[in-house]
């Protein structure tokens, strides 16, 4: 008597869907080793791929960044409105030029009257045109601004940046007010990590630089003791700051605490006989200070 073996063939293997381009063996392998069905399983798969040396650590970080970006919105990544560096269209060209040089941005929202009234975007390189054509004014150099809602997904925003060749968008809240701004760099940093620019120092580049005008450029991350020794000054701290949970070790942390807020470009604090003026900020922190003798202290000594 012959025995009949009943072989159970998965439906997805015997299906003849003409739209499925996979071969029989591809479908069979996927049946035996199904792929991840959730975000958590996908992250585990990335980690396993790194452990098995299929991908490198940097590749895994970027893949995870792509997943994070897919769940993020413009409102979560933007530079908030109070920290935006804006140009007033009614300012003199010389003032605008100094602001562009001090902040070192490549693009600036330009407002007229109130800060919420953005009338255009100024590219720093376009200011060079004024050197050749003094008859031009700032308004003629402006490019139309792009507005996006806070809820705009970063995937969609990146696609829009690429299609329109824009690198900056202004983020508006549900009431149509300016909530902040976001650049293509902010979006890409969600994938590859922070993108260093000419104001970002290398690990071995140092943190205090002497400038040609006899002032100094000091990184906000510079150790407080190093700054004290370099400028022969004493940083006075209250007991809670010196010993408690609010203790900090950098010049940026000290000045933010002393001022009661994260200082913006152009704000300053006098410490002993030195003035620490904010040159450049990024991601809610001071990147660079300009340090020079305090005019107030100099006048006091003269008197």
C-alpha positions in Angstrom: 0.0 0.0 0.0 1.5 3.3 -1.0 1.6 6.2 1.3 0.6 9.6 -0.1 2.5 12.6 1.2 0.5 15.8 1.4 2.9 18.7 0.8 1.6 22.1 2.0 2.8 24.8 -0.4 2.5 28.3 0.8 0.0 30.3 -1.2 2.4 33.0 -1.9 4.8 30.6 -3.6 2.3 29.1 -6.0 0.5 32.3 -6.8 0.8 33.4 -10.4 0.5 37.1 -10.0 2.0 38.6 -13.2 2.9 41.8 -11.3 5.2 39.9 -8.9 8.7 40.0 -10.5 10.3 37.8 -7.8 11.5 34.4 -8.9 10.2 31.2 -7.2 13.4 30.8 -5.2 13.3 34.4 -4.1 9.8 33.9 -2.8 10.8 30.6 -1.2 13.8 32.2 0.7 11.5 35.0 1.9 9.1 32.4 3.2 11.8 30.7 5.1 13.4 34.0 6.4 10.7 36.7 6.4 11.9 40.3 6.6 11.2 42.8 9.4 7.6 43.7 9.9 8.0 46.7 12.2 10.3 49.6 12.8 11.8 47.9 15.9 12.6 44.7 13.8 14.2 46.9 11.1 16.5 48.6 13.7 17.5 45.2 14.9 18.2 44.1 11.4 20.5 47.1 10.9 22.3 46.2 14.1 22.7 42.6 13.0 24.0 43.7 9.6 26.6 45.8 11.3 27.6 42.9 13.6 27.9 40.6 10.6 30.0 43.3 8.9 27.5 43.6 6.0 27.4 47.4 6.6 29.7 49.7 8.5 28.9 51.7 11.7 28.4 55.0 9.7 26.0 53.3 7.3 23.9 52.0 10.2 23.8 55.4 11.8 22.6 57.0 8.5 20.0 54.3 7.9 18.6 54.9 11.4 18.7 58.6 10.7 16.5 58.0 7.6 13.9 56.3 9.8 14.0 59.1 12.3 13.6 61.7 9.6 10.6 59.9 8.2 8.8 60.5 11.6 10.0 64.1 12.1 8.4 67.4 11.1 9.7 70.8 10.3 8.4 72.1 13.6 10.6 69.7 15.5 13.9 70.5 13.7 13.5 74.3 12.9 15.4 77.1 14.4 12.8 78.9 16.6 11.8 82.4 15.6 13.5 84.2 18.5 16.8 82.7 17.4 16.5 83.6 13.7 19.1 86.1 12.3 17.0 88.5 10.3 17.9 91.5 8.2 15.8 94.7 8.3 15.2 96.0 4.8 15.3 99.6 6.1 18.8 99.2 7.4 21.8 100.8 5.6 23.7 98.5 3.3 26.8 98.9 5.5 24.9 97.6 8.5 23.6 94.7 6.6 27.1 93.8 5.3 28.5 93.8 8.8 25.6 91.5 10.0 26.3 89.1 7.1 30.0 89.0 7.9 29.4 88.6 11.7 26.9 85.7 11.4 28.5 84.0 8.4 25.2 82.6 7.2 24.7 82.2 3.4 21.0 83.1 3.5 18.9 85.6 5.5 15.2 86.2 5.8 14.5 89.9 5.3 11.7 91.7 7.1 10.0 95.0 6.8 8.4 96.8 9.8 7.7 93.8 12.1 9.8 90.6 12.3 6.8 88.5 11.2 6.6 90.4 7.9 9.1 88.5 5.8 9.4 90.1 2.4 12.1 87.9 0.9 15.3 85.9 1.2 18.7 87.5 0.8 21.7 85.4 -0.4 24.9 86.7 1.0 26.7 86.3 -2.4 24.1 88.6 -4.0 25.5 91.5 -2.0 28.5 91.4 -4.2 26.3 92.8 -7.0 26.1 96.0 -5.1 29.8 96.5 -5.5 29.4 96.5 -9.3 26.0 98.3 -9.5 25.6 100.8 -6.6 22.3 101.9 -8.1 20.7 98.6 -7.0 19.0 98.4 -3.6 18.4 95.6 -1.2 14.9 95.0 -2.4 16.0 94.2 -5.9 18.2 91.4 -4.6 15.5 89.6 -2.7 14.2 86.1 -3.7 10.7 85.0 -2.9 10.4 83.2 0.5 9.0 79.7 0.9 6.6 79.0 3.7 5.8 75.5 5.1 3.6 74.5 8.0 5.1 73.1 11.3 3.5 69.7 10.5 5.4 69.4 7.2 7.2 66.0 7.2 10.9 66.1 6.6 10.7 63.5 3.8 8.3 65.8 1.9 10.3 68.9 2.7 13.5 67.4 1.4 11.8 66.4 -1.8 10.4 69.9 -2.1 13.9 71.4 -1.5 15.3 69.3 -4.3 12.5 69.9 -6.8 12.4 73.7 -6.2 16.2 74.1 -5.6 15.5 76.1 -2.5 17.7 75.7 0.6 15.6 77.5 3.2 12.0 77.6 4.2 10.1 79.7 6.8 8.0 77.6 9.2 4.5 79.0 10.1 2.2 77.9 12.9 -1.5 77.2 12.7 -2.3 80.9 13.0 0.0 81.9 10.1 2.7 83.4 12.3 6.4 82.8 11.8 7.5 80.0 14.1 11.0 79.5 12.8 13.1 78.6 9.8 14.6 75.4 8.5 17.3 74.7 5.9 18.2 71.8 3.8 21.3 71.4 6.0 19.0 71.0 9.1 17.1 68.2 7.3 20.3 66.4 6.1 21.8 66.6 9.6 19.0 64.3 10.7 20.6 61.6 8.6 24.3 62.2 8.6 24.7 64.1 11.9 26.0 67.7 12.3 27.5 69.1 9.2 30.6 71.2 10.2 31.0 74.6 8.6 33.9 77.1 8.5 33.0 78.3 12.0 33.2 74.8 13.4 36.6 73.8 14.7 38.4 70.6 14.3 39.4 68.6 17.4 43.1 69.8 17.2 42.4 73.3 15.8 42.3 75.0 19.2 39.6 77.1 20.8 41.1 80.6 21.2 42.3 82.5 18.2 44.0 85.9 17.9 42.5 88.1 15.2 44.1 90.8 13.1 42.3 93.6 14.9 43.8 92.6 18.2 40.6 90.9 19.4 40.1 87.2 20.0 37.7 84.6 18.8 36.8 82.1 21.5 34.7 78.9 21.1 31.6 78.7 23.3 32.8 75.2 24.3 36.1 76.4 25.6 36.9 75.3 29.2 36.2 78.0 31.7 39.6 77.6 33.4 41.4 77.9 30.1 39.6 81.2 29.3 40.4 82.5 32.8 44.1 81.8 32.4 44.2 83.2 28.8 42.7 86.6 29.7 43.7 86.8 33.4 40.2 87.1 34.7 38.2 85.6 37.5 34.7 84.1 37.0 32.6 84.7 40.1 30.0 82.0 40.8 27.4 81.6 43.5 27.5 78.5 45.7 24.8 76.7 43.8 26.5 77.2 40.5 29.9 76.3 41.7 28.9 73.1 43.5 25.3 72.1 42.7 23.5 70.5 39.7 23.8 73.8 37.7 27.6 73.5 37.6 29.1 74.2 34.2 32.6 74.1 32.8 32.5 76.1 29.6 32.5 79.8 28.8 29.2 79.5 26.9 27.5 77.9 29.9 28.8 80.6 32.3 27.6 83.5 30.1 24.2 81.9 29.4 23.7 81.4 33.2 24.9 85.0 34.0 22.6 86.5 31.4 19.6 84.3 32.3 19.1 83.1 28.7 21.0 81.8 25.7 22.5 85.1 24.3 21.8 86.0 20.7 24.3 87.4 18.2 25.4 90.9 19.2 24.7 90.5 22.9 27.6 90.7 25.3 28.7 90.4 28.9 31.6 92.2 30.6 33.8 90.0 32.8 36.4 92.0 34.7 38.0 94.1 32.0 37.0 91.9 29.0 33.9 92.0 26.9 32.5 88.7 25.5 30.3 89.5 22.5 28.4 86.8 20.7 29.6 86.3 17.1 27.9 83.2 16.0 25.2 80.9 17.3 24.0 77.5 16.2 21.3 75.1 17.4 20.5 77.2 20.4 24.1 77.6 21.7 26.9 80.1 21.2 29.5 78.8 18.9 31.9 81.8 19.0 32.5 84.8 21.1 34.5 87.9 20.2 36.6 89.0 23.1 38.1 92.4 23.5 38.7 95.0 26.3 35.5 96.4 27.7 34.9 100.0 26.6 33.0 100.6 29.9 36.0 99.4 32.0 38.4 101.4 29.9 36.4 104.6 30.5 36.2 103.9 34.2 40.0 103.5 34.4 40.5 106.7 32.5 38.3 108.6 34.9 
